[in-house]
Amino acid sequence: MELYDLFSLGDVEEEFKRYILNIEQTFPKWLEEQNEEHDTALYLLLTYYYFLNYLADSEVLSHADQGSFLLASKTSTDVYAIYSCLKSGCVHQASIILRSLFETAVTTKFIYGDLKYRMELFLNYKYIEKHLAIKKDKRIIPANEHAEIGRMFEQIKHQYNLKSSWYSKHLWGIMEQDSKLKHKYRKANFKALCEVVEMNGDYDKLYGALSMTVHGSPVVDHLFVSKGNFTAAPVFNSMQIITTSSLAIHYAHTVFRYIVEHSENQSAKKMIDYSTWLSYASAKVAKEANF
């Protein structure tokens, strides 16, 4: 049988067409019914996404540099992506994005601890990554960029550990000045970074669980099982949806608080206070749902 010979599969196609006609009518209604249990949490999450858009369109972020805009943009789209996943019952996928958002919050807090130097270190690492990519396959990067990338690589390579993250060499320098950290960690990894920015408690509670989600551990089978059966349909785990919504707002608030705090705009403090209120409201909903 030829690969695309659908004539011999006519009975399957006809049955599938009938199935599509049915599911196109019933599936949207089913999704809407599933969301009724956690509509407050999702409403707050979507509201916070709109608030981030409001911030972006206001003058509060007019002071921000390229790196801060990059962090802000990624955070905003992460929040919307998490909302979209949770709204559709894709809790597992939302957890993967939440881990990325948590990493952004940790990174932002670290960068703003020494803004000028660390932001430059963060942004310039792209030349390291592009240079390493060119070494693997020259076709990955346009040929007209090779010379500039090579020039920048030679100029900044001493600032980085080429086999690790953008912050690893700088972080190790910080750890060497702290005997407790130096003896606790053998290398400058993300866990050490969390401790340096005093987010190691978040790491211990959150990161391990989210890593299981990312790497497909069977521990997360509750996100794929409905009434004892594995299913291709979304599984709406209400507690997970509400908790993930609250955490997404919390870590997005962390990112924007550091960025907005550096604004000289008179509305900055009020913006931070309002963001704090939204984060508190979401945390309250999550706390009530877990009791």
C-alpha positions, 0 to 999 in steps of 0.5 A: 500500500502506498503511504498516501493511498487513502482509498484503502482507508476510506472506512477509517476516514468516514468514521473519523469525519463523524467523530470530528463533527461530534467532538467539535460540538461537545469538546468546547462545552466540556472545556468550559464546564471543567473550568467552573471549579477554578475560574477565580484562579484563572481570572486572576492569572489572566488579569495579571497578564493584562496588568503586565501588558498595561505596565509595558504600555505605560511609561513606567518601563521607559527607563528599562534597558534591552536586557530588562525588556527581554526579561519582562517580555519573556515573563509576560508571555510565560504568564499567558502561556501558563494561563492558556495551558491551564485553561485547556487542562494542560497542567503538565505543560503549564508546570514546564513553563512555570519552571522556566518562569521560576528560573527567570525570577531567580536570574532577574534577582541575581542580575539586579543585585549588580545591575550594570555588570551582570546585565552586560554579562547576561546579554553578551553571553549570546556571542559565546553561544553563537560562537559555539554554534558556529563551531558545530555547524557554520550554517546555523548563523548567517555568514555575514555575522561570523566575523563580529561574533568571532571578534566579540568572543575573543574579547569577552571569553575570559569572563565565562566558563564556556562549558556552563551557564552565563553566570557560572564563573562570576558566581564561583567568584562570589562563592569563593568569598563565602566559606559556607557556600564554597564548602557546600557546593562543588560547582557554581550551579543553579541551586547555588545561584538560588541560595545566593539570591536567597531563593533556596527555599523556593528551590527546595519546595518547587524545583525538584517537583517541576523537574520531575514534570519536565523530565517525564517522571511517572510520579506525575501520572495524576496529570494524565489519569482520569478516573483511573484511566489514561486519556488523550483528553486534558485532565483538570486537576483543580488543586494543581491549576489553582496552585500553578496560577498563584505561583505564576503570578508570584514569580512574575511579580518578582521579576517586574518588582525588580525592574520597576523598582529602578524606575524614576517614574512617579507611578512606579511604587503604586504599580508595585503595590498593585502587583503585590495586591494581585499576587496576594489575592491569588495566594489567598485563593490558593490557600483557601483551595488547599484547606 
